[in-house]
Amino acid sequence: MKNINIKELARELKLSVSTVSKALHDSHEISEETKQRVLKAAARLNYVPNPYASSLRGRKSKNIGVVIPEVADSFFSLAINGIESVAHEKGYHVLICLTHESFENEKTILKEFQGGRVDGVLMSVSGETSQSGHINDLISKGVPLILFDRVCEDVETAKITTDDFASGYRATEHLIQQGCDEIAFLDISKSLSISRKRLEGYLQAIGDHQLKADKKNIILCTNDTNKNYPLIKKMLQQENRPNGVVSSVEKLTMPVYKACAALKLKIPGDVKVVCFSNLETAPILNPSLTTITQPAFEMGKIAATLLFKVLGKSNFDLAKESLVISSALEVRDSTG
């Protein structure tokens, strides 16, 4: 639904702009009846206040928004560093907004950005995001938006991603080459493109090496660490338990290590583990962790550089600027 401005809201209510503004700001000069009338109309007509309008008229906010699921994941921490290295050089501030893997939070953040708070947005979608109307709404308001890592493929904009299918294949094939013939895949989302592509890579490698893809070895985990541990522990207790595990995201690694310790399963002797992770501590874990390492800093830097390239320019087709960057398999002791 198209947003309206305060002049259009006032026209609809047959009130002055000044009266509407005072009502929205809960002024004592306006009756409670009028305030409620204004607020109800504002909600019904999708009015988005622009607190920056007077100060930003004719100039930029000098802010860019970064919308990510979390900062605990080392990938996002490194990506933010890459983004800030470019933004500070350009004299911009970075506003970091966390969705906490919530689609509703994500929609709220992008709606707030429609008010002129930021000049552009870099975004990695939440684990619940399966539709893109809210993203397209922001872009339609003239705010350039670039997706990185986790993307919505139907949005017409630049996407900075890694080779998720190839990386899922590489991780699985490495375990097969190390002697694993029952390999589990720990998934995090049914809707995320990175999850789907990593799973597709896993399945392709299983098939190419004449192994059987067993549904019981594909575990859909949650964003709650406390729930993931019993899921993984149960998987490792089943008959013909996996002797190899591909963890599709970093947060699922520690529950694997803890479950193996509780069940007295040795890594890598009983179970070999490879994880998509940028953990700095991966080399000093016991045993050290084999990882698919994404170029997180570089991805953030490239996304930010592209955003500043488009700021202030019209007729710049961001959809033609997408880029896929290779990840690396870092072999350590957890796979033998």
N, C-alpha and C positions, 0 to 999 in steps of 0.2 A: 504493500500500500504506500502511495506517495506521501511523504511528510509535508506538512504545511508549516508556514512561518507565522510569526506572531501577528503580522498584518492580516493574513488570511483568517486566522483564528478570531481576531477582533471583528472582521467583516462578517463572519459567520454568526457571531453572537450579537451583532449590532451594538458593539461597545467601542469605546476609544482604545487605541493601543496602550495608552497610559493606564487605563483602568484594568485592562487585561494583565499588563505587566505587574501592577501592584497586587492583583489577586493571586497571581502565580507566586509572588514573593511574600504572600501572607501578610500584607500591609494592614495595619489597624484602621486605615482610612476606608477600607472596603468591607461591606457587610458580609456576614458568613454565608448568606444565601447566594450572593453573587460569586463569592469564592468557589463554592461547591459547583455552581453552574459552569464556571470557567474550567475547573479541574475536570469535570465530567466530559466537557466538550473536547478538551485537550487530549484526553485519553482516547475518546471515540475517533477523533480525526488524526490521530498519530502525530501530534505536535511534539517535536524534539527541540527543547530549548538550546540556544546557542549562547552560552555565557561569555564567549570570546568574541562575539560579533563586533562590539564597539572597539575593542582593542586590536583586533586582527584585520579590520577593514583595510584592504590595500596592502597587507603584508602577510608573512607566514607566521605560523605558531612556533617554528623552530623546534618542534617535537616530532619524533616518529614513534609509533606504537609497535610494541613487540608482544604478540599474543601467543602464549605457549601453555601446554598442559601443566608443567611443573618445573621447578628448578633443581629438585633433588637428583634428577637424572643428569649424569655428567655430560651427556651430549648437549643438552640445552644450556648448561653453564658455559661450555666452551663456545657454543654458537653465539651466545650473548656477548662474550668477549670479542668475537670476530665482528659482530654488528657494531659494538661500541667503539672499536678501533677506527672504524670508518666515520661513524656519527660525530665523534668528538673532533675529528679532523675537519669536519664540515661545519663545526660550531652548533651542532644539534644536541638536544637532550633525548634520552631513550626512556620511554615510559613502558615498563615491563608489567604486563597484566597476565595473571594466572587463571586459567579456566578450571583447574583441578579436575580435568577430564570431564567436565560438565557441559553439555550442549547448551543448556539454558544460560549458564554463566557466559559462554562464548557469545551467544546472541545479545545479551545485555551489554557486554563490552563493546561490540561492534556498533550497536545502536548509539551508545554514548559518543563514540568516535564520529558520528555523523554531525555532531554539533560544532566541529571545527577545532577540536582539541589537538589533533595531530595532522600533519601534512601528508603522511603516508603510513602504511602498515606492513609489517612482516609477520607472517602468521604460520603456526603449525597447529592443525586442527585437533580437537579433543577426541578421545576414544569413543565418545557417544555420537559424534557428528556423522550423519548419513545423508544430509541434504545441505544445499548451498545457497538457499534463498537469501539468508542474512548477509552472506559474503557479497553476493551480487548486488544487494541493496546498497551496501557501502560503496562499492565500485561505481554504481550508477550515480552517486552523489559527487563524483569527480575525485574521490580519494583513491590514489593508486595503492594497490595491495598485491604483495608477492607472497606466494606460498613456499614454504621450505620444509623438507623432510616429510611431514605428514600433510598430504594434499587432498583436495577434492578435484578429481580429474575433469569434471564437467565445468569448472570455472575457467573462463577465458582470461587467463593471466599467466605470468611467468611462474614456473615451478622449478625450484632448485632441490634436486633429489639425489639419492645414491642408487646404485645398481642393486635394488633389493632382490629381484628374482635371481640374478647371478650370485649374489651373496648367500641367499638361502640354499642355492644349489651347492656352492663351494663349501659351506659349513657342513652340509650333510655328506657330501662326497668325501670330505676329510675324515669324518667318523667312519665311513665305510672302509676307506683305505687303512684305517687303524684297527680294523677287524670287527666293527660293530655290525650286527645284522638285525637288531631290534632297536629302532631309533625313535625316540619320542620328540614331538615338536610342541613346545609350550607357546601358545598363542595368547594375545592380549585383547583382540577385538575382531568382531566379524565384519565391521564396516571400514576400518582403516585400510587404505591402499597399501601401506607398507607391510601390514600383517598379511594381507591377501597375497602379495607378490612373494614375500618370504616363504609363505606356506606353499605356493605354487612351485617355487624353486626346490623346496624340500621334496615335494611329491615327484617332481621330474627326476631328481637324482635317485630317489628310491626306485622308480620305474626303470630308469636307464641301467641300473645295476641289478635288475632282476630280483629285487626284494619286494616283499608284500607290504603295501600301505594299509596298516591296520587302524581303524577308527579309534580304538581304545588308546592308541599312542599319540593322538592329537588332543591335547588338553587345552580347553579354553579357560584361561585364568581370569582374574579380576584385578581391579585397581586397589584392592584391599590386601595388603601383605599377610594379614592374619588369616585370611581365607585361602590364600595360595598355598601356604605350607601344608595344610591337611590334604589338599588336592594332589599335590606333588608326592607327598608321602604315600598316599593311597595308590598312586600310579606305580611307585617303586615296590609296592608290596604285592602286586598282582602276579598271577601265574604267567610265566614267560615275560618277566619284567624287562623293560628296556635296558640295554647295556650301553646306550648312547643317548644323549639329550642335546637338542638344539633349543636354546632359550632365545626367543625372538626379541626380547627387550631386557635391558639391564636389571630391572627390579626383580626379575624372576630368578636370578642367579643365586642369591643368598638362600632362598628357600630350598633350592636343590642341594646346596652344600649342607644345610642344617638337616634336611631329611635323610641324606646319606649318612651323616654322623649319627643320627638317632637310630637308624636301622643297621648301623655298623657295616655299611657298604663303603668300600674304599674307592676313592677317585685317584687315578684312572683305572685301577685294577678291576673293579666290579662295574663301574659306570664311568664313561668318558663324557665330558661336558664341554660344549662350545657355546659362547654367548655373544649376542650383539651388544657391545659395550665399549665405552670410552673411559672406563675406570682407570685412574692413575695407579690404584692399588692392585690392579690385576696381576702384575708381575710378582707381588709379594704375598698374595693369598697362599694358603696351604691346602692343596697344591696351587701353584700359579695357574691363572685362568687363560685358556685359549679363547681368543676373541675375534669377532668381525668388527674391526674398528672403522668407524665412519670419520671422514674429514670434517668434523663439526665446526672447528674454527674457520676453516676455509669456506664452508657452506654459508655461515653467517656473514662473513666478509663479502662474499660474492653477491649474496642477496641484498645486503645493504648498499654495495656499490651500484648495483642495478637500480635500486630504488632512487638513489640520489641522481642517477642519470636521467630518470624520467620526471623528477620533480620540476615543476615549472614549464614542462614542455607539453604541447598539445599534439594530437595525432601520432603519439608514440605507441606502437603496438606491442604491449608487453607479452602477449601470447606467443610471439615469435622468439622470445628470449629465454625459453626454458633450457635447463642444463642438467645433465646426469653425470655425477662424479663417482668414480670407483672407490669402493671400500677395500680394506686390506685384511687378509687372514693372518693373525698373529699367533703362531703355534707355541703353546707353552705346556706345562706338565699335566694339565687336566685332561689332555687327550693322549697322554703317554709319550 
